[in-house]
Amino acid sequence: MKQKRHFWERESMERLNLVKEYFIFGTDKLDAEKQRDLWLSQNPAVKVIKIHSVKREPQTLLTRIGSKHVPRVSIKVEYEEP
């Protein structure tokens, strides 16, 4: 015997599945913010849920030996598609 789900449970589950994440990488805080603004301007139809603050990425061998063009920070954007 199947258990009936209430309407609001199904709706909240569907809503959770619609939230997507997009990571934006940059060489520094200003670069990441520029990339974020560019991505948002290229995707005007998305509904932004939350924009997280700039987070420093863990140091890897690539960042140690890489030049100034290696991404060192990221911004996570949570959004819903229309």
MARBA-3410 file (N, C-alpha, C, O; in Angstrom, 1 decimal):
82
0.8,-1.2,0.0,0.0,0.0,0.0,0.9,1.3,0.0,1.7,1.4,0.9 ~ 0.7,2.1,-1.0,1.5,3.3,-1.1,1.0,4.4,-0.1,-0.2,4.5,0.1 ~ 1.9,5.1,0.4,1.6,6.2,1.3,1.4,7.4,0.5,2.2,7.8,-0.3 ~ 0.3,8.1,0.7,0.0,9.3,0.0,0.9,10.5,0.6,1.0,10.6,1.8 ~ 1.4,11.2,-0.3,2.2,12.4,0.1,1.3,13.6,0.1,0.4,13.7,-0.8
1.4,14.5,1.0,0.7,15.7,1.0,1.2,16.6,-0.1,2.3,16.5,-0.5 ~ 0.3,17.5,-0.6,0.6,18.4,-1.6,1.8,19.3,-1.3,2.7,19.4,-2.1 ~ 1.8,19.8,-0.1,2.9,20.7,0.3,4.3,20.0,0.4,5.3,20.6,0.2 ~ 4.3,18.7,0.7,5.5,18.0,0.8,6.1,17.8,-0.6,7.3,18.0,-0.8 ~ 5.2,17.4,-1.5,5.7,17.2,-2.9,6.1,18.6,-3.5,7.1,18.6,-4.2
5.4,19.6,-3.2,5.8,20.9,-3.7,7.2,21.4,-3.2,8.0,21.9,-3.9 ~ 7.4,21.1,-1.9,8.7,21.5,-1.3,9.8,20.7,-1.9,10.9,21.2,-2.1 ~ 9.6,19.4,-2.1,10.6,18.5,-2.7,10.9,19.0,-4.1,12.1,19.0,-4.5 ~ 9.9,19.3,-4.9,10.1,19.8,-6.3,10.9,21.1,-6.2,11.8,21.3,-7.1 ~ 10.6,21.9,-5.3,11.3,23.2,-5.2,12.8,23.0,-4.9,13.6,23.8,-5.4
13.1,22.1,-4.0,14.5,21.8,-3.7,15.3,21.3,-4.9,16.5,21.6,-5.1 ~ 14.6,20.6,-5.8,15.3,20.1,-6.9,15.6,21.1,-8.0,16.4,20.9,-8.8 ~ 14.9,22.2,-7.9,15.1,23.3,-8.9,16.2,24.2,-8.6,16.7,24.9,-9.6 ~ 16.7,24.3,-7.4,17.8,25.2,-7.1,19.1,24.6,-7.6,19.4,23.4,-7.3 ~ 19.8,25.4,-8.4,21.0,24.9,-9.0,22.2,25.8,-8.5,21.9,26.9,-8.0
23.4,25.3,-8.6,24.5,26.1,-8.1,25.5,26.3,-9.3,25.6,25.5,-10.2 ~ 26.1,27.5,-9.3,27.1,27.8,-10.3,28.3,28.4,-9.6,28.1,29.3,-8.8 ~ 29.4,27.9,-10.0,30.7,28.4,-9.3,31.4,29.3,-10.3,31.5,29.0,-11.5 ~ 31.8,30.5,-9.9,32.5,31.4,-10.7,33.9,31.6,-10.1,34.1,31.8,-8.9 ~ 34.9,31.4,-10.9,36.3,31.4,-10.4,37.0,32.7,-10.9,36.7,33.2,-12.0
37.9,33.2,-10.1,38.7,34.4,-10.5,40.1,34.3,-9.9,40.3,33.6,-8.9 ~ 41.0,35.1,-10.4,42.3,35.2,-9.9,42.4,36.0,-8.6,43.3,35.7,-7.8 ~ 41.5,36.9,-8.4,41.4,37.6,-7.1,39.9,38.1,-6.9,39.0,37.7,-7.8 ~ 39.6,38.8,-5.9,38.3,39.2,-5.5,37.6,40.0,-6.6,36.5,39.7,-7.0 ~ 38.3,41.0,-7.1,37.8,41.8,-8.2,37.5,41.1,-9.5,36.5,41.3,-10.1
38.4,40.2,-9.8,38.2,39.4,-11.0,37.0,38.5,-10.9,36.2,38.4,-11.8 ~ 36.8,37.9,-9.7,35.7,37.0,-9.5,34.4,37.8,-9.6,33.4,37.3,-10.1 ~ 34.4,39.0,-9.0,33.2,39.8,-9.0,32.8,40.3,-10.4,31.7,40.4,-10.8 ~ 33.8,40.6,-11.2,33.6,40.9,-12.6,33.0,39.7,-13.4,32.1,39.9,-14.2 ~ 33.6,38.5,-13.1,33.0,37.3,-13.8,31.6,37.1,-13.4,30.8,36.6,-14.2
31.3,37.3,-12.1,29.9,37.1,-11.6,29.0,38.1,-12.3,27.9,37.7,-12.8 ~ 29.4,39.3,-12.4,28.5,40.3,-13.1,28.3,40.0,-14.5,27.2,40.2,-15.1 ~ 29.4,39.5,-15.2,29.3,39.1,-16.6,28.3,37.9,-16.7,27.5,37.9,-17.6 ~ 28.4,36.9,-15.9,27.5,35.7,-15.9,26.1,36.1,-15.7,25.2,35.7,-16.4 ~ 25.8,37.0,-14.7,24.5,37.5,-14.4,23.9,38.3,-15.6,22.7,38.2,-15.9
24.7,39.1,-16.3,24.2,39.8,-17.4,24.0,38.9,-18.6,23.1,39.3,-19.4 ~ 24.7,37.8,-18.7,24.4,36.9,-19.8,23.3,36.0,-19.6,22.8,35.3,-20.5 ~ 22.8,35.9,-18.3,21.7,35.0,-17.9,20.7,35.8,-17.2,20.4,35.6,-16.0 ~ 20.0,36.8,-17.8,19.0,37.6,-17.1,17.8,36.9,-16.7,17.0,37.4,-15.8 ~ 17.5,35.7,-17.3,16.2,35.0,-17.0,16.3,34.2,-15.7,15.3,33.9,-15.1
17.5,34.0,-15.2,17.6,33.2,-14.0,17.2,34.0,-12.7,17.4,35.2,-12.7 ~ 16.6,33.3,-11.8,16.2,33.9,-10.5,17.2,33.6,-9.5,17.3,32.4,-9.0 ~ 18.0,34.5,-9.1,19.1,34.3,-8.1,18.5,34.1,-6.7,17.7,35.0,-6.3 ~ 18.8,33.0,-6.1,18.4,32.8,-4.7,19.4,33.4,-3.7,19.0,34.0,-2.8 ~ 20.7,33.1,-3.9,21.7,33.6,-3.0,23.0,33.7,-3.7,23.4,32.8,-4.5
23.8,34.7,-3.5,25.1,34.9,-3.9,26.0,34.8,-2.7,25.9,35.7,-1.8 ~ 26.9,33.8,-2.6,27.8,33.7,-1.5,28.9,34.6,-1.6,29.2,35.1,-2.7 ~ 29.6,34.9,-0.5,30.7,35.8,-0.6,31.9,35.1,-1.2,31.9,33.9,-1.4 ~ 32.9,35.9,-1.5,34.2,35.3,-2.2,34.9,34.4,-1.2,35.1,34.7,0.0 ~ 35.2,33.2,-1.7,35.9,32.2,-0.9,37.2,31.9,-1.5,37.3,31.6,-2.7
38.2,31.8,-0.7,39.6,31.4,-1.2,39.6,29.9,-1.4,39.2,29.1,-0.6 ~ 40.1,29.6,-2.6,40.2,28.1,-3.0,41.5,27.5,-2.3,42.4,28.2,-2.0 ~ 41.4,26.2,-2.0,42.6,25.6,-1.3,43.8,25.7,-2.3,43.7,25.6,-3.5 ~ 45.0,25.8,-1.7,46.2,25.9,-2.5,46.5,24.5,-3.0,46.5,23.5,-2.3 ~ 46.8,24.5,-4.3,47.2,23.3,-5.0,48.6,23.5,-5.6,49.2,24.6,-5.6
49.1,22.4,-6.2,50.4,22.5,-6.9,50.3,23.5,-8.0,51.3,24.3,-8.3 ~ 49.2,23.5,-8.7,49.0,24.5,-9.8,49.1,25.9,-9.4,49.7,26.7,-10.1 ~ 48.5,26.2,-8.2,48.6,27.6,-7.8,49.9,28.0,-7.2,50.3,29.1,-7.3 ~ 50.7,27.0,-6.8,52.0,27.3,-6.3,53.0,27.6,-7.4,53.8,28.5,-7.3 ~ 52.9,26.8,-8.5,53.8,27.0,-9.6,53.2,27.8,-10.7,53.9,28.2,-11.7
51.9,28.0,-10.7,51.2,28.8,-11.7,51.5,30.2,-11.7,52.0,30.8,-10.7 ~ 51.1,30.9,-12.8,51.3,32.3,-12.8,50.1,33.0,-12.2,49.3,32.4,-11.5 ~ 50.0,34.3,-12.4,48.9,35.1,-11.9,47.5,34.8,-12.5,46.5,35.3,-12.1 ~ 47.5,33.9,-13.5,46.3,33.6,-14.2,45.5,32.4,-13.7,44.5,32.1,-14.2 ~ 46.0,31.8,-12.6,45.4,30.6,-12.0,44.3,31.1,-11.1,44.6,31.9,-10.2
43.1,30.6,-11.2,42.0,31.0,-10.3,42.4,30.6,-8.8,42.8,29.5,-8.5 ~ 42.2,31.6,-8.0,42.5,31.4,-6.5,41.3,31.6,-5.6,41.3,31.2,-4.5 ~ 40.2,32.2,-6.1,39.0,32.5,-5.4,37.8,32.0,-6.2,37.9,31.9,-7.4 ~ 36.7,31.8,-5.4,35.4,31.5,-6.1,34.2,32.1,-5.4,34.3,32.5,-4.3 ~ 33.2,32.2,-6.2,31.9,32.7,-5.7,30.8,31.6,-6.1,30.8,31.2,-7.3
30.0,31.2,-5.2,28.9,30.3,-5.5,27.6,31.1,-5.6,27.3,31.9,-4.7 ~ 26.9,30.8,-6.7,25.6,31.4,-7.0,24.6,30.3,-7.0,24.7,29.4,-7.7 ~ 23.5,30.5,-6.1,22.4,29.6,-6.2,21.3,30.2,-6.9,21.0,31.4,-6.7 ~ 20.7,29.5,-7.9,19.7,30.1,-8.7,18.6,29.1,-9.2,18.8,27.9,-9.0 ~ 17.5,29.6,-9.7,16.5,28.8,-10.3,16.3,29.2,-11.7,16.4,30.4,-12.0
16.1,28.2,-12.6,15.8,28.5,-14.0,14.3,28.8,-14.1,13.5,28.2,-13.4 ~ 14.0,29.6,-15.1,12.5,29.9,-15.3,11.8,28.7,-15.8,10.5,28.8,-16.0
END
